[in-house]
């Protein structure tokens, strides 16, 4: 598999990771491009033979779109939006320079200027999608060709003959850079998975909570998801199984229960080995009634397939901290144990005393 074959959410994750990795570099490329554009006022003065009042506005006003880009980039982190903004700013700068070519008396060095902008277009490809940035880079010579109908370039054919191979080299280099970053990305994902994976069962461990919860303690959800429920599952009399049949038998049982849990939930749900013989299940887009159904399905499946029983506590996440929801599920699990085990209990504020809730 290569970065070009990624589809759906995998592709979005890769492109978002790539943008976040190179976002600061991307910003500095654009800042340097604007600075270079402003400093070109020196060459304007040399060409005009005095202070370049005619080009002063064009050279300085580019600070405005750069400032707008900077403010947006502080809040907007979506790779697709920033792709459009980055190349939009570059195209704006190129068109501004084309406008200046209609003012300056000598435009014999326009070709060198376009080569500089080609470099800026290439550097921005580091943080943007390969195919989209390839199209954006190919659009530069097309724009220059269109401008030739309005601007009388000196040796237009000569610098276009140099520019087109340069664009080709940029595309090939962009492809190579994506191959390198893809390797880096896959190693990073493997390390993340290893740090979040329980080696015995193959399920996530508690470290997974760091990537599915926000700084304010709430669960991270995609747009449109409102109902979330938590299940806390404990294997009944697991210590007795370890004592009577040994830890190897206990390990086999944990793996078997893990497989049953995964078969009873959707791919979008998250199953975590919470510790010892306890498991945590996060159900997205699932209300209390549906969560009870899933919990009963798990309980019956474990009893029928593994010949053991489990107790399950269910809690509805009400938008507070994830620790509070887990605590509620734990209280419900505790009650299921006290009621004789092999039970599903749903947490309800009305059924649990204040002291229990504080616990």
FITORVO-220740 format. One record per residue: x, y, z of N, C-alpha, C in turn. Coordinates in steps of 0.02 Angstrom, whole numbers, plus 50000, padded with zeros to 5 digits. Layout:
<nodes>
XYZXYZXYZ;...
</nodes>
This chain:
<nodes>
500424994050000500005000050000500445006350000;500265011249960500615017649958500125023249975;500375029349980499945034949998499415036149944;499545034149882499065035249827498465030449831;498545024849865498005019949869497575020649931;497735025449974497335026450034496645029050015;496135026750050495445028750036495085030950099;494565034850090494115036650146494475039950204;494315037550264494595040450325495345039450331;495605033950304496335032750306496695038250267;496415040050209496725045250168496685052050205;496115053450234496025059750270496505060250329;496585054750366497045054650423497765055950400;497955052750345498635053650319498755060950298;498285063750260498365070550235498345075650292;497925074350342497905078850400498555078550439;498815072550448499445071650483500015075150446;500015074550380500525077650338500495085350344;499885087950342499815095250349500055097650417;499845094150470500035096250538500795095950547;501115091050517501845090250523502215095950489;501955098150430502295103250391501965110150395;501475111050438501085117350438501525123450454;501985122750502502415128450518502885129950460;503155124650429503575125550371503195129050315;502575126950305502145129950254502045137350267;501915139150329501815146150347502445150250333;503025147550350503645151250339503815151950265;503615146950225503715147650152503315153550126;502695154250148502275159750126502525166450152;502755166450215503035172750242503655174850203;504095170050189504705171650150504525173950080;504005170950050503785173049984503555180249983;503175182150034502935188950039503515193850051;503975191850095504555196150109504965197150046;505075191650008505455192249946505095196849897;504435196349896504035200549851504115207949870;504095209349935504165216249959504865218949944;505375214749956506065216849945506215217949871;505785215249828505885216449756505795223849738;505565227849786505505235049774506205238049760;506725234649786507415237049773507575236349698;507415230449670507535229549598507085234049556;506485235449582506035240149548506365246949541;506685249049597507015255549597507595255849547;507965250249542508515249949495508255250449423;507715246849409507425246849341507145253749323;506795256949371506485263349358507005268949359;507535268049399508045273149404507895278349457;507555276349509507375280849564506905277249611;506635280949659506185277649706505555275249669;505375268849678504835265949638504135267349667;503925273549663503265275349688502725271349651;502845270049586502345266549545502185259549570;502675256149600502575249249622502505248449698;502545254149733502545253849807501915250549834;501335252549808500705249749833500675242249821;500835240149759500805233049742501275228749785;501855231649802502335227849842502115227249915;501775232249941501615232250013500925229350030;500455229649983499775227450000499735219950012;500255216149988500245208849998500285206950072;500475211650114500475210250186499765208850212;499265211950179498565210950201498335203750192;498395200650132498185193650127498605188950169;499255190650179499665186450222499415186850294;499235192850317498955193550385498315189650393;497885189850342497255186150345497395178650348;497875176350307498065169350307498315167250376;498735171450405499025169850471498475169150524;497995173750524497455173550574497025167350564;496875165650502496475159650489496845153350509;497495153050494497895147150510497955145950585;497855151050624497885150250697497295146150724;496725146550687496115143150710495925137350666;496075137850601495875132750554496445127750542;496325121450556496855116350549496685110950498;496125111850462495935106850413496385107250351;496665101650332497165101550277496855103950211;496225102250198495915104050135495805111650130;495575114550184495465121850186496125125450177;496645123150213497295126550210497635125550143;497485120050108497745119250040497495124949995;496845126149997496555131449956496825138349976;496895139450039497145145950062497885146950042;498285141650049499005142250033499115143749960;498815139749917498915140849846498525146949821;497985148549855497625154749838498065160749849;498435160749906498895166249920499465166549869;499735160749851500285160649802500055163149734;499465160949712499205163349648499075170849650;498845173249707498725180449715499375184349708;499915181649737500565184949732500825184849660;500725179249625500955178849556500575183849512;499915184149521499505188749481499705196049497;499865197349560500095204049579500745205849542;501195200949536501815202149499501695203049424;501195199549398501025200549328500765207649316;500385210049364500145216949360500735221849360;501235220449402501825224749405502215224749339;502195219049303502545218749239502245223549187;501625225449198501315230249152501505237449170;501825238249229502025244949252502755246249240;503185241149251503905241949246504125242849173;504605247149161504825248349092505255242749064;505575238749107506015233349084505795226849118;505555222049079505325215749108505745209849082;506365211249065506795206049036506965200549086;506885201949152507045196949203506425193549232;505865194049197505245190949221505315183449228;505695180349183505775173049186506095170749250;506605174349273506935172649337506435173249395;506005178249392505505179049445505015173249447;504805170849389504345165149387504675158749413;505325158149401505675152249428505675152449504;505755158349533505725159049606505045157049632;504515159049596503835157249619503705149749610;504025146749560503965139449552504245135849614;504795138449640505085135649701504605136149759;504265141949766503775142849820503195137949812;502955137049749502415132249736502625125249756;503255123449742503505116749760503535115849835;503795120849870503885120149943503215119449979;502695122549953502035121949984501755114949975;501995111149924501745104349914501895099849974;502385101750014502555097550072501955096450118;501545101450126500995101050174500325099750141;500305098950075499665098450039499595091750004;498975089749986498875083349951499255082949885;499525077149869499955076449810499595078249745;499015075149733498665076349670498435083549663;498165086249717497915093249715498495098149705;499055096949740499625101449732499955100749663;499915094749634500175093749566499775098049516;499115097949524498685101949480498835109449491;498925111349555499075118349570499735120549538;500245116249540500895117849510500845118349434;500455113749404500365113949331499975120149309;499575122849354499185128849338499625135049330;500235134949360500675140749355500895142149284;501185137249247501375138749177500775140449134;500195137549150499585139149112499405146449122;499445148849184499295155849199499795160449164;500425158549164500935162549130500805162849055;500595157149027500435157048955499855161748939;499345161648981498765166048970498985173348975;499435174749023499665181749032500065184248972;500345179548933500755181648876500345185248822;499685184448824499245187948777499185195348795;499365197048858499295203948881499975207148899;500475202948909501145205448927501645203448874;502025208048851502515206848797503175204548828;503205197948844503805195048875504405195148828;504995195748857505625195148819505835187848820;505915184748761506115177748756505635173248796;504975173948781504465170048816504585162548806;504735160548745504845153448731505435150648770;505945154748780506545152348816506405150848888;506075155448923505975153948995505405148849005;504945148148957504445142848963504765136048953;505265135848908505625129548896506015127448958;506215132248999506555130749062506055129249117;505485132749116504995132049170504645125249169;504475122749111504105116449107504495110449134;505145109649116505525104249148505595105249224;505635111549245505695112949317505065110749354;504485112149323503845109949353503825102249357;504065098949305504085091649304504525088849361;505105091949369505555089849424505215090949491;504855096449499504505097849562503985092549578;503625090249526503115085149536503425078549556;503975076749523504325070449540504605070849611;504905076549628505165077449696504615077249748;504035080049731503455079949775503235072749787;503225068749734503045061649741503535058049787;504175059249776504685056049818504615058149891;504485064549902504395066949970503795063650004;503255062549966502665059149994502825051950012;503235048649971503435041749988503825041650054;504275046350063504665046750124504225048250184;503765053150176503335054850233502855049150249;502625045450197502175039850209502505034550253;503145033250240503515028450282503545031050354;503695037450362503715040550428503025040050462;502505041250424501825041050451501635034050474;501815028950435501645022050453502025019850515;502665021750521503045020050581502735023450642;502535029750633502215033450688501565030050709;501165027850660500535024450676500665017850712;501185014250691501345007950723501565008950796;501955014250807502175015750876501585017850919;501135021850890500535023850927500115017750944;500035013350895499625007350906499945002950960;500615002350958500964998251008500875001051078;500885007651084500815010751150500105010251176;499625009351130498915009051150498635001951149;499064997051134498824990251124499004985651183;498524981651203498644976551254498934970451219;499554968451236499884963051199499544956251205;499174955151259498854948651269498234947751225;497804952651225497154952051191497144955451122;497614960051110497594963851048497114969651050;496774970551106496324976251114496714982451132;496374988151132496684994251157496794993651233;497284997351259497354997851332497125004851353;497225006651415496965013051441497275019151408;497875018251379498185023951345497755026551287;497315022351262496875024451207496445030351227;496295031051291495865036451315496165043251299;496835043651293497155050051278496975052551208;496875047851161496735049851092495995050451077;495555048351122494835048851109494495053751157;494895057251198494605062251243494965068951232;494605074351242494875081051233495165083651298;495465089551295495785092551354495275094151408;494645095551388494125097051438493835090751469;494085084851448493855078651479493285075151444;493015078251392492455075251356492725070451303;492285066051278492465061651224492485065551158;492985064151117493025067251051492555063651004;492115067350970491645064250924491655068050858;491455064550805491375067950741490705071550741;490645076250694490045080350690489425076150679;488915077450719488275073950711488165068550762;488695066250796488615061050847488445064150914;487885062150943487665065051006487625059851062;487345053951047487245048751098487855044351105;488115044051167488695039751182488545035951246;488705029551247488615025551307489255021651323;489345020251387489935016651412489725010151444;490105004851430489994998451462490634996651500;490554994351561491114991651600490944984451615;491384979951593491244972751594491764969251637;491534964851680491994961151724491824953651721;492344949551712492254942351710492124939851781;491584936351790491394933751857491864928151878;492074928451942492484923251973493124921651933;493424926851905494024925651864494604923251906;494674925751967495214923652011495174916152025;494564913752032494464906552046494704902451986;494584905051926494814901451865495574901251863;495894906751880496634906951881496904902151933;496584902151991496834897852046496744890452030;496194888651998496044881551986496384878851923;496424882951870496674880451806497334883651783;497564888651820498204891851803498114898151761;498644902051760498614908451724498574907651649;498844902251623498804901151550498084900351529;497694896651569496984895751554496614902551560;496834906451609496534913151617496684917551557;497294917051530497474921051471497064918951410;496964912551402496554910051346495844912751352;495594912751413494914915251425494864922651410;495364926551429495364933751415495354935051339;495754931151302495754932051230495084930051199;494774924851227494134922651201493594927851213;493584930551273493094935751289493214941951246;493844943651234494004949351191493714948551121;493784942451093493514941151026492754941751026;492434939451079491704939851083491484947151087;491834951051127491664958151133491704961651065;492244960351028492324963550963491794961350914;491574955150919491054952650874490364955450889;490274958050950489624960550971489534968050960;490064971450941490014978750931490214980450860;490114986750841490284989050774491014991150770;491264991850708491954993850698492085000850725;491565005050725491635011950748491675012350825;491455007050859491485007050933492195005250955;492335006551018493015005551044492995000751104;493404995551100493454990551153494144991051185;494154991751251494784992651287494834987451343;495424984451350495534980451410495714985351466;495254985951512495304991151563495814989351617;495914982951627496384980651678496174973951705;496644969151711496464962651738495934959351696;495364957851728494814954551693494254959551676;494404966051678493904971151663494004973951592;493444975351559493454978151492492994984251489;493184989051447492784995051437492584995551364;491954997051352491704997651283491375004551275;491595008151224491305014751209490865013951147;490225015451155489745014651101489545021551074;489735022951012489545029250981488855028750949;488505034450947487835034750916487395029050943;487355028951009487005023451043486645026251105;485985025451108485615027951166485575022451220;485225023951274485205019351332484895012651313;484355012851275484015006651256484455002351213;484785005351165485235001551121485834998851159;486095002851207486665000551247486474994551290;485864994551317485624988851356485584982651312;485364983551250485314977851203486004975051188;486494979451176487174977151161487464973551222;487354976351282487614973351343487314966351354;486664965651343486344959051350486614954151298;486734956651239487004952451186487704949951205;488104954351234488774952351257488724947251313;488294948551361488214944051419488004937151396;487514936751351487274930251327487794926651284;488154930551243488664927551199489234924651240;489454928151291489994925651334489764919251370;489164919351395488894913551432488834907451386;488624908551324488514902951278489154900551246;489614905051230490214903251192490814901751236;490864905051293491454904251336491314900251399;490684898651410490474894651468490664897951534;490684904551535490774908351596490264913951594;490264918151645489794923751647490164930351658;489834935651639490104942351651489564946751681;489774951651718489324956851745489484963351708;488964967151693489054973051652488694979151682;489054984651686488764990951706488714995551646;488144998751638488015003051580487885010151604;488195015051571488075022151588488015026251524;487555030851525487475035551469487935041551481;488325043251431488765049051437488355055351424;488345059751473487925065751469488305072151451;488895071251423489275077051400489775079851450;489815076851508490305079051558490975075751545;491355074751598492005071551591491925064051581;492395061051545492365053951534492455050051599;492845052851646492945049451710492275048651748;491845053651742491195053251775490775047651745;490775047051679490385041751647490655034951664;491325034251666491625027851685491455026151757;491455031151800491275030151871490555027751877;490115030751836489415028551838489345021251815;489715019451762489695012551738489985007851790;490495010151827490795006151879490305004951936;489925010051954489415009352006488875004351985;488685004751921488185000051895488464992951895;489104992151878489434985651879489444982851950;489614987051997489634985052067488954982452090;488424985852067487744983752085487574977052052;487814976051990487694969751955488024963951992;488614965252020488964960152059488574958452122;488324963652155487944962552217487284959052206;487024959652146486374956552130486444949252109;487054946552114487154939452099487574937952039;487844943252007488274942451948487864940051887;488214939751830487884937951766487274942451754;487364948951768486814953751761487044959851721;486564963351693486684969851662486294975051703;486644980151727486324985451766486484992151733;485964996151725486035002751694486045008051749;486535012351746486585017651797486025022651788;485725024351845485205029551847485295033551911;485285040051905485385044451963484865042952017;484265041251996483715040052044483815033652084;484165028752054484235022252087484865021652129;485325026452122485945026152159485955031852210;486155030152270486165035152324486715040252310;486675045952344487175051152336487865048752357;487895044552409488535042052432488855037552381;488425033452347488685028952295488965032952237;488595038252218488805042352162489455045952176;489535048352237490155051752257490725046752257;490585040452271491105035252269491355034352198;
</nodes>
